[in-house]
Amino acid sequence: GAISNIPKNLKNPHIVTSTDGVGTKIEIANEIKKFDTIGIDLVAMCVNDLIVQGAKPYLFLDYISTNKIDLKKLKSIIKGIVKGCGLANCKLVGGETAEMPGTYENGKFDIAGFSVGLVEKKKILKGKIKKNDLILAIPSNGVHSNGYSLVRELIKRKKINLNKNKFLKTELIRPTKIYVKEILNLIDKNILNGCANITGGGLKDNIKRIIPNNLCAEIDLNKVNTLKIFKWLKHSGIKEKEMLKTFNCGVGFCLIINKKNIYKVKKYFSKKYEPYIIGKISKNSKKVKVNGKIK
């Protein structure tokens, strides 16, 4: 077991934990034989869930299981995990690698991550959302790590060779954006009332979790800046309802803030990830109302 000190500058620390994997994005990595970014995805899927609670990522552990250890592939995967931990400013304190020839086919593998974060009790993001707060979208940088079973089914149906399709090959292996640095800056400045990591379940299901009773997140889909990859998926036959349920559609993370803080919030983001308004908080027993359509 790995031993770590709890930082002494925390007066009333609370532990936040998260565990996740990257789903069948692994099969994309296998198909195009690129393994040095999937570890970034793994870290992102875990730490982006920690910061929703206001926690600073502190420790990370990984689990890699495979048919037979391929050192070159393993080093590439771990290289990505190390890079992801660097982006999240957390320690990689241990992990486990298992050979399971009876469970996995030749060349197949799976990865899982476990992360620990720390937060002062008074900084836990809970109970701060109010009527008339704004809902801001932070852009994703692509599909992230959700919906790949549906993507792969579409690719199979259309008989697409990923290695010969430069656009899809680039987009589908692009690593999940890690939002730690930007979100922690907002928490430190006390200008964040709530936030949601937009993963499986899409905008509606993920925002619903943080909305207090008798309040409603009203979201205008017409305001969402839909990325090219999602336009391609929609035009390739995936219905709007399925798109919204499965993918982030260009919104990787959502912020809920007091409208007076919008310019303060924006200064902590690069132009590529600058937040923009997609809705507001209103009084309603229905926690989420979605209007409009994705472009």
C-alpha positions in Angstrom: 0.0 0.0 0.0 1.1 3.6 -0.7 1.4 5.9 2.2 0.9 9.7 1.8 0.7 12.6 4.3 -2.5 14.7 4.4 -1.3 18.3 3.8 -1.1 20.3 7.0 -2.5 23.5 5.5 -6.0 22.0 5.6 -8.0 22.7 8.8 -11.0 20.5 8.2 -10.2 18.2 5.3 -12.7 15.9 3.6 -11.8 13.1 1.3 -13.4 12.7 -2.1 -12.9 9.6 -4.1 -13.7 8.6 -7.7 -13.1 5.6 -9.9 -13.6 5.1 -13.6 -12.3 3.6 -16.8 -12.3 4.7 -20.5 -14.9 2.3 -21.9 -14.4 1.0 -25.4 -12.2 3.9 -26.4 -9.6 1.2 -25.8 -10.7 -0.5 -28.9 -10.0 2.6 -31.0 -6.5 2.7 -29.4 -6.0 -0.9 -30.4 -7.2 -0.4 -33.9 -4.9 2.5 -34.7 -2.1 1.2 -32.4 -1.8 4.5 -30.5 -1.5 4.0 -26.7 0.2 7.1 -25.3 -2.9 9.2 -24.7 -5.4 6.7 -23.3 -3.8 7.1 -19.9 -4.6 10.8 -20.0 -8.3 9.8 -20.6 -8.1 7.6 -17.6 -6.9 10.3 -15.3 -9.4 12.8 -16.7 -12.4 10.6 -16.2 -11.5 10.3 -12.5 -10.2 13.8 -11.6 -12.9 15.7 -13.5 -15.4 14.0 -11.1 -13.4 15.1 -8.0 -13.4 18.8 -8.9 -17.2 18.8 -9.2 -17.2 18.5 -5.4 -14.6 21.3 -5.0 -11.8 18.8 -4.3 -8.2 19.1 -5.3 -6.9 15.8 -6.8 -4.2 14.4 -4.6 -3.5 10.8 -5.3 -4.1 8.4 -8.3 -3.7 4.7 -8.8 -4.2 2.7 -12.0 -5.1 -0.9 -12.8 -4.1 -2.5 -16.1 -5.2 -6.0 -17.1 -4.2 -7.7 -20.3 -3.8 -11.0 -22.1 0.0 -10.8 -22.0 2.2 -7.9 -21.0 3.6 -6.1 -24.0 6.3 -3.8 -22.5 6.2 -1.3 -25.3 2.4 -0.9 -25.1 2.5 -0.9 -21.3 5.1 1.9 -21.2 3.0 4.0 -23.7 -0.1 3.6 -21.5 1.8 4.5 -18.3 3.4 7.5 -20.1 -0.2 8.8 -20.7 -1.1 8.2 -17.1 1.9 10.1 -15.9 1.2 13.0 -18.2 -2.5 13.1 -17.0 -1.4 13.2 -13.4 0.9 16.1 -14.3 -2.0 18.0 -15.9 -4.1 17.3 -12.8 -1.3 18.1 -10.4 -1.8 14.9 -8.5 0.6 12.0 -7.4 0.7 8.7 -9.1 1.3 6.6 -6.0 0.8 3.0 -7.2 -1.1 0.6 -9.3 -1.4 -3.0 -10.5 -0.7 -4.8 -13.8 -2.3 -8.2 -14.3 -1.8 -10.8 -17.0 -5.1 -12.6 -17.6 -4.7 -14.9 -20.7 -7.9 -16.8 -19.9 -10.0 -13.6 -19.8 -8.6 -11.4 -22.6 -8.1 -12.2 -26.2 -4.6 -11.8 -27.7 -3.6 -8.1 -27.7 -6.7 -7.0 -25.7 -6.5 -5.0 -22.4 -8.5 -2.9 -20.0 -7.6 0.0 -17.7 -9.2 1.5 -14.6 -8.3 4.4 -12.4 -8.9 5.4 -8.8 -8.4 8.9 -7.5 -8.5 10.7 -4.2 -9.1 14.4 -3.6 -9.1 16.7 -0.6 -11.4 19.6 0.1 -11.9 21.9 3.0 -15.4 21.4 4.4 -16.4 25.0 3.8 -15.3 24.8 0.1 -17.5 21.7 -0.8 -19.7 22.8 -3.7 -23.1 22.1 -2.2 -26.2 24.3 -1.6 -24.9 27.4 -3.3 -27.0 27.3 -6.5 -29.6 30.1 -6.6 -32.4 31.3 -8.9 -31.2 33.5 -11.8 -27.6 32.0 -11.7 -26.1 31.5 -15.2 -25.2 28.1 -16.7 -22.0 28.3 -18.6 -20.6 25.6 -21.0 -16.9 24.9 -21.1 -16.1 23.4 -24.5 -14.9 19.8 -24.7 -12.1 18.9 -27.1 -14.0 16.1 -28.7 -15.8 12.9 -27.8 -13.8 12.5 -24.5 -14.4 8.9 -23.3 -18.1 8.3 -23.6 -20.2 6.8 -26.3 -17.6 4.8 -28.0 -19.7 1.6 -28.3 -22.1 3.6 -30.4 -19.3 5.3 -32.4 -17.8 1.9 -33.1 -21.1 0.4 -34.2 -21.5 3.3 -36.6 -18.0 2.9 -38.0 -18.7 -0.9 -38.5 -22.0 -0.2 -40.2 -20.5 2.3 -42.6 -17.4 0.0 -43.2 -15.0 2.8 -42.4 -11.3 2.0 -42.1 -10.1 4.2 -39.3 -6.4 4.0 -40.4 -7.4 5.5 -43.7 -9.7 8.2 -42.4 -7.5 11.0 -41.0 -10.3 13.0 -39.5 -11.8 10.2 -37.5 -8.5 8.7 -36.6 -7.4 12.1 -35.1 -10.8 12.9 -33.4 -11.5 9.6 -31.8 -8.2 9.2 -30.0 -8.0 12.8 -28.9 -7.6 12.7 -25.1 -10.2 13.9 -22.6 -9.7 17.5 -21.5 -8.6 17.8 -17.8 -10.4 20.8 -16.3 -8.6 20.7 -12.9 -6.5 23.8 -13.1 -9.3 26.1 -14.3 -11.9 24.8 -11.9 -9.7 25.0 -8.8 -8.9 28.6 -9.6 -12.6 29.4 -9.6 -13.1 27.5 -6.3 -10.1 29.4 -4.7 -11.7 32.7 -5.7 -15.1 31.6 -4.4 -16.9 32.5 -7.6 -18.4 29.1 -8.4 -21.8 28.0 -7.2 -21.8 24.5 -8.8 -20.4 22.5 -11.7 -21.0 19.3 -13.6 -18.7 17.0 -15.6 -20.6 16.1 -18.8 -19.9 12.4 -19.3 -22.3 9.5 -20.1 -25.8 10.7 -19.9 -25.0 14.0 -21.5 -26.0 17.5 -20.4 -29.4 16.7 -19.0 -28.5 13.7 -16.7 -25.2 15.2 -15.4 -26.6 18.7 -14.5 -29.7 17.2 -12.9 -27.5 15.7 -10.1 -26.4 19.1 -8.8 -29.7 21.1 -9.0 -31.5 21.6 -5.7 -35.1 20.8 -5.2 -37.6 23.4 -6.6 -34.9 24.8 -8.9 -34.5 24.1 -12.6 -31.6 24.3 -15.1 -33.1 25.8 -18.3 -30.7 25.0 -21.2 -30.9 26.3 -24.7 -29.3 23.8 -27.1 -29.3 26.4 -29.9 -26.5 28.2 -28.0 -24.2 25.1 -27.8 -21.2 25.3 -30.1 -21.3 21.8 -31.5 -18.0 20.4 -32.5 -17.4 19.0 -36.0 -17.1 15.4 -34.8 -20.6 15.6 -33.3 -22.0 17.1 -36.5 -20.5 14.2 -38.4 -22.1 11.7 -35.9 -25.5 13.3 -36.2 -25.3 13.5 -40.0 -24.2 9.8 -40.1 -27.5 8.7 -38.7 -27.5 9.0 -34.9 -30.7 10.6 -33.8 -30.8 13.8 -31.7 -32.2 12.1 -28.6 -29.5 9.5 -28.7 -26.8 12.2 -29.3 -27.9 14.2 -26.2 -28.2 11.1 -24.0 -24.8 9.6 -25.0 -22.4 12.4 -25.9 -21.2 15.8 -24.5 -21.9 17.3 -28.0 -19.2 19.9 -27.5 -19.9 20.8 -23.8 -17.3 19.0 -21.6 -18.1 20.7 -18.3 -20.7 23.1 -17.0 -20.4 25.9 -14.5 -23.2 27.6 -12.5 -22.3 31.1 -11.4 -23.8 34.4 -10.2 -24.2 36.5 -13.3 -22.1 39.3 -11.9 -19.1 37.0 -12.0 -19.1 36.1 -15.7 -16.1 38.2 -16.7 -14.1 37.1 -13.6 -14.7 33.5 -14.6 -13.7 33.9 -18.3 -10.2 35.3 -17.5 -9.1 31.9 -16.1 -9.6 30.1 -19.4 -7.7 30.1 -22.7 -9.7 31.1 -25.8 -10.2 27.5 -26.9 -12.0 26.6 -23.6 -13.6 30.0 -22.8 -17.0 29.4 -21.1 -20.2 30.8 -22.7 -23.8 31.0 -21.6 -26.2 28.2 -22.5 -28.9 28.7 -19.8 -30.0 29.9 -16.4 -31.4 28.6 -13.1 -35.2 29.2 -12.7 -37.9 28.2 -10.1 -39.5 24.9 -11.2 -40.0 21.5 -9.7 -38.6 19.9 -12.9 -34.8 19.9 -12.4 -33.8 20.3 -16.1 -35.6 21.8 -19.1 -33.9 21.5 -22.5 -35.1 23.6 -25.4 -33.9 23.9 -29.0 -31.7 21.5 -31.0 -28.0 20.8 -31.4 -26.7 22.2 -34.7 
